[in-house]
Amino acid sequence: MPADETSSPGAPTHAAYDAVIVGGGHNGLVAAAYLARAGQSVLVLERLGGTGGAAVSTRPFHGIDARLSRYSYLVSLLPQKIVRELGLDFAVRKRTVSSYTPALRGGRPTGLLVGGDGTRDSFAALTGDGREYEAWERFYRMTGRVAERVFPTLTEPLPAREELRARVADAHAWSMLFEEPIGVAVEENFADDLVRGVVLTDALIGTFADAHDPSLLQNRCFLYHVIGNSTGDWDVPVGGMGALTDALADAARASGAEIRMLHEATRIETDGTRAEVTVRAPGGEHTVGARRVLVNASPQALAALLGEEPPAPAEGAQLKVNMLLTRLPRLRDRSVDPHQAFAGTFHIAEGYEQLATAYREAAAGHLPGAPPSEIYCHSLTDPSILGPGLAARGYQTLTLFGLHTPARLFTADNEAARTALLDATLAELDAHLEEPISDCLAIDAEGRPCIEAKTPLDLERDLMLPGGHIFHRDLSFPYATEETGRWGVETAHANVLLCGAGAVRGGGVSGVPGHNAAMAALGR
């Protein structure tokens, strides 16, 4: 993002502001834009040299003109209300395929392709008849109805539990999604192991849990993955994820917010009415006053800033891999074109029993023998992220997201565990390819393969995600409890709000906590 008088490493222009926002990730920028548009003086403090947090686009491979969404990568939960109200120059593009899951049946390579006119036939070819397809249609019609009723509440004051239940207006759906482990619903509705696994994956993205975990952590994760924009669709950000945060920064600046990079908040003092934020910056340490402070960081970081007891530790459980290929690999399943198979979510080692086994192994302290993962080829949907020369030569990006790899598995030797996990994960992919994925990797300007892997510990180091947890902490159901305030962003201090992913209804690239914190600050 280019520096100017309101976005630079230079000192803030005022000694005090109506609102100081700690952290220039996407939620902080959403809050800044709303508050500045309401006429408030706003200062955003960002410790890094640029805004965006985990929602950024970078060129990770030396000398290669490929702009990847390095950390977060798909958009579902961002309400069009926010895009519209802030006038964002940002768009998403639908993927032509929902998912493809390769499999072996009777020693024969096959797979399940979901999306488009051939979905029914693909189910029948895999399972032998139409029953699983009909069950799939019934199940996702149900989640679609829930999505239509729940998603609009995310940018409203938190409903009470019974209020949300009445809004869902479907006792059976409420029971399946909010009261009993999602594994019960999966097993009651589907018979095929592969189909069950594809359904369950939405309950496990960034969440370390078993299908029958009594905490219902998996249910909370599943719910957020199927309600986005009332459809549950996961779309590709045009221009990469950085296009969103660049647009948000532009909107905040245009409304008068100041964005100061290389400014790290180290302390918040508050009496509930006025606050003072201590800032470490290139010119030295200084303080800035604020009527309110909005913290776009984790609950752990919030506690540290306030000098309070931290919450329970968070633990991420994913492997993130970015790749650039000279071509898409050929598949063992000749019934599907690689350009179709990789156009959606490409599931690897995600049968229902495989997921259960991987969870048990990881819970016992071992890297999964067959690591489950999901792969996305964003450049098939949005080739603009590739330089003209690369796109013309058939280059493609691949993003891989691995499941059931909690941070505890990497603490003894992060580098060795990362290497072992990456090798095992790529081996699971290679089992469904006619050529190893390594043969398709592009080479950077220094002669190295274009592949990078990030463990939870790497994400904690790079982005200050607690334990590498992509949601900052366990997700919550989107209704009020005794611990929540009106908007789910309130803290013990009347003028300090949490606007990061750890807020109630946080997680994912949504802007919802930023919107809700701004509404709380404005007394809405």
Buried (B, 14 or more C-beta within 10 A) or exposed (E): BEEEEBBBBBBBEEEBBBBBBBBBBBBBBBBBBBBBBBEBBBBBBBBBEBBBBBBBBBBBBEEBBBBBBBBBBBBBBBBEBBBEBBBBEBBBBEBEBBBBBBBEEEEEBBBBBBBEEBBEEBBBBBBEEEBBBEBBBEBBEBBBBBBBBBBBBBBEBBBEBEEBBEBBEBEEBBEBBBEBBBBBBBBEBBEBBBBBBBBBBBBBBBBBBBBBBEEBBBBBBBBBBBBBBBBBBBBBBBBBBBBBBBBBBBBBBBBBBBBBBBBBBEBBBBEEEEBBBBBBBEEEEBEBBBBBBBBBBBBBBBBBBBEEEBBEEBBBBBBBBBBBBBBBBBBBBEEBEBEBBBBBBBBBBBBBEBBBBBBEBBBEEEBBEBBBBBBBBBBBBBBBBBBEEBBEEEBBBBBBBBBBBBBBBBEEEBEEBBEBBBEBBBBBBBBBBEEEBEEBBBBBEEEEBBBBBBBBBBBBEBBBBBBBBBBBBBBBBBBBEEEBBBBBBBBEBEBBBBBBBBBBBBBBBBBBBBBBBBBBBBEE
